[in-house]
Amino acid sequence: MARRPKRSHNGGPRLDEYKGPPWGKGDPYIFLAWQAAHAKAWKAPSHEVMLLRMDRAERLGLTYEEYTLEILERGRHLGHEDADRISAIKAARKRRRAHRLD
């Protein structure tokens, strides 16, 4: 049978398990601003935009996430004329996969 908590227990973790705020020793405003910007950038696009990106990514041999990240980071859509950049993305994918296996 589970033990009942003491009357003064708040239901949260023990104080010795507390590791501090999620922003660490940095500025909480900057942490929260980046967190909000990340959520806004990765907000789900409309269904049509998502299908368009998936189609373009598939034609280029990239994943949806790789293609979307390129749009967010560089501000431009990749095409067949960007073969050098596409090959660099694929090479980075192989390095990440090999690194996980180590």
KEKE-3310 file (N, C-alpha, C; in steps of 0.2 Angstrom, whole numbers, plus 5000, padded with zeros to 4 digits):
npx = (5004:5003:5011:5004:5006:5014:5005:5009:5015:5018:5016:5025:5042:5056:5066:5080:5080:5079:5085:5087:5082:5076:5083:5095:5110:5109:5101:5084:5074:5080:5081:5067:5062:5069:5063:5050:5051:5056:5045:5036:5042:5042:5029:5015:5013:5000:4990:4991:5004:5012:5011:5016:5029:5033:5033:5042:5054:5054:5057:5069:5077:5077:5073:5057:5059:5073:5072:5063:5070:5081:5074:5070:5082:5090:5081:5077:5070:5075:5081:5084:5095:5103:5112:5125:5123:5112:5119:5128:5119:5115:5127:5129:5119:5123:5134:5129:5121:5131:5138:5129:5129:5141)
npy = (4994:5011:5025:5037:5055:5067:5079:5092:5091:5097:5091:5092:5090:5084:5095:5093:5087:5098:5107:5120:5134:5133:5141:5141:5149:5161:5175:5176:5183:5183:5169:5165:5173:5168:5155:5158:5163:5151:5143:5150:5150:5136:5133:5124:5125:5130:5117:5116:5123:5114:5102:5107:5110:5097:5090:5097:5095:5081:5079:5084:5076:5077:5078:5083:5091:5095:5103:5113:5118:5124:5134:5142:5145:5151:5158:5156:5146:5130:5124:5114:5120:5123:5113:5111:5115:5106:5094:5096:5096:5083:5076:5081:5075:5061:5061:5065:5053:5043:5047:5045:5032:5029)
npz = (5000:4996:5004:5013:5010:5021:5031:5029:5017:5000:4988:4978:4971:4981:4990:4989:4976:4967:4954:4950:4941:4924:4915:4920:4925:4918:4910:4914:4905:4892:4890:4890:4880:4869:4870:4867:4854:4847:4848:4841:4828:4825:4824:4819:4801:4789:4782:4768:4765:4772:4765:4753:4756:4760:4748:4740:4748:4747:4733:4733:4740:4754:4771:4779:4790:4788:4777:4781:4791:4784:4777:4788:4794:4783:4776:4763:4750:4745:4729:4714:4709:4720:4723:4730:4743:4747:4746:4756:4767:4767:4769:4782:4789:4788:4796:4808:4810:4811:4822:4832:4833:4838)
capx = (5000:5006:5011:5001:5010:5013:5000:5012:5018:5015:5015:5030:5048:5059:5070:5086:5080:5078:5091:5087:5078:5078:5088:5102:5113:5108:5095:5078:5071:5083:5078:5060:5061:5071:5058:5044:5053:5057:5039:5033:5045:5041:5022:5013:5010:4994:4990:4994:5011:5016:5011:5021:5036:5035:5034:5049:5059:5055:5060:5077:5080:5078:5067:5053:5063:5079:5070:5060:5075:5084:5070:5070:5089:5093:5076:5075:5068:5080:5079:5089:5101:5107:5115:5130:5120:5109:5124:5131:5114:5115:5133:5129:5114:5126:5139:5125:5119:5137:5140:5124:5131:5147)
capy = (5000:5017:5029:5044:5060:5070:5084:5098:5090:5101:5087:5093:5086:5085:5101:5091:5086:5104:5108:5127:5136:5130:5145:5141:5155:5166:5180:5173:5186:5180:5162:5165:5176:5162:5149:5160:5163:5144:5140:5153:5147:5129:5132:5120:5129:5127:5111:5117:5124:5108:5098:5110:5109:5090:5088:5100:5091:5074:5079:5086:5070:5079:5077:5089:5095:5098:5108:5118:5122:5128:5140:5146:5148:5155:5163:5155:5139:5126:5121:5110:5124:5123:5106:5111:5115:5100:5089:5097:5094:5076:5074:5082:5069:5055:5062:5064:5046:5039:5050:5042:5024:5028)
capz = (5000:4996:5010:5013:5012:5028:5031:5027:5010:4995:4983:4973:4972:4987:4989:4986:4969:4964:4950:4949:4935:4917:4911:4923:4928:4913:4911:4912:4900:4886:4889:4889:4873:4864:4870:4863:4847:4845:4848:4835:4822:4823:4825:4813:4796:4786:4778:4761:4766:4775:4759:4748:4759:4760:4741:4738:4752:4744:4727:4734:4744:4761:4776:4780:4795:4785:4772:4785:4795:4780:4776:4794:4795:4778:4773:4756:4748:4741:4723:4711:4708:4726:4724:4734:4749:4748:4747:4763:4772:4767:4773:4790:4791:4788:4801:4814:4811:4813:4828:4837:4833:4842)
cpx = (5004:5006:5008:5006:5009:5008:5003:5016:5015:5014:5020:5037:5051:5064:5077:5086:5080:5085:5091:5082:5080:5082:5095:5104:5112:5102:5089:5074:5073:5080:5071:5058:5063:5066:5052:5045:5054:5050:5035:5036:5043:5033:5020:5010:5003:4995:4993:5001:5015:5016:5016:5028:5038:5036:5040:5054:5060:5058:5067:5080:5081:5072:5063:5057:5069:5077:5067:5065:5080:5080:5070:5077:5091:5088:5075:5074:5073:5077:5085:5096:5106:5110:5120:5127:5116:5113:5127:5126:5114:5121:5132:5124:5118:5131:5135:5123:5125:5139:5135:5126:5137:5146)
cpy = (5006:5021:5035:5049:5064:5076:5090:5097:5094:5097:5087:5089:5088:5091:5098:5088:5092:5106:5115:5128:5134:5134:5145:5147:5162:5170:5176:5176:5183:5173:5162:5168:5171:5157:5151:5160:5156:5141:5143:5151:5140:5128:5129:5125:5126:5121:5111:5119:5118:5103:5100:5108:5101:5087:5091:5096:5084:5074:5081:5081:5072:5077:5083:5094:5098:5104:5114:5122:5126:5134:5145:5149:5153:5160:5162:5147:5136:5124:5117:5114:5125:5116:5106:5111:5109:5094:5090:5095:5087:5073:5075:5077:5063:5056:5062:5057:5042:5041:5046:5035:5023:5027)
cpz = (5000:5002:5009:5014:5018:5026:5028:5020:5005:4989:4977:4975:4978:4985:4986:4979:4965:4961:4948:4943:4929:4914:4915:4926:4924:4915:4909:4906:4893:4885:4887:4882:4868:4864:4866:4856:4844:4844:4842:4829:4820:4824:4818:4808:4794:4783:4771:4761:4768:4769:4754:4750:4759:4753:4739:4741:4749:4738:4727:4737:4751:4765:4776:4785:4792:4781:4776:4789:4790:4778:4782:4795:4790:4775:4766:4755:4744:4734:4720:4710:4714:4728:4729:4742:4751:4750:4754:4768:4773:4770:4780:4793:4792:4794:4808:4816:4813:4820:4834:4838:4837:4850)
residu = (MET:ALA:ARG:ARG:PRO:LYS:ARG:SER:HIS:ASN:GLY:GLY:PRO:ARG:LEU:ASP:GLU:TYR:LYS:GLY:PRO:PRO:TRP:GLY:LYS:GLY:ASP:PRO:TYR:ILE:PHE:LEU:ALA:TRP:GLN:ALA:ALA:HIS:ALA:LYS:ALA:TRP:LYS:ALA:PRO:SER:HIS:GLU:VAL:MET:LEU:LEU:ARG:MET:ASP:ARG:ALA:GLU:ARG:LEU:GLY:LEU:THR:TYR:GLU:GLU:TYR:THR:LEU:GLU:ILE:LEU:GLU:ARG:GLY:ARG:HIS:LEU:GLY:HIS:GLU:ASP:ALA:ASP:ARG:ILE:SER:ALA:ILE:LYS:ALA:ALA:ARG:LYS:ARG:ARG:ARG:ALA:HIS:ARG:LEU:ASP)
# end
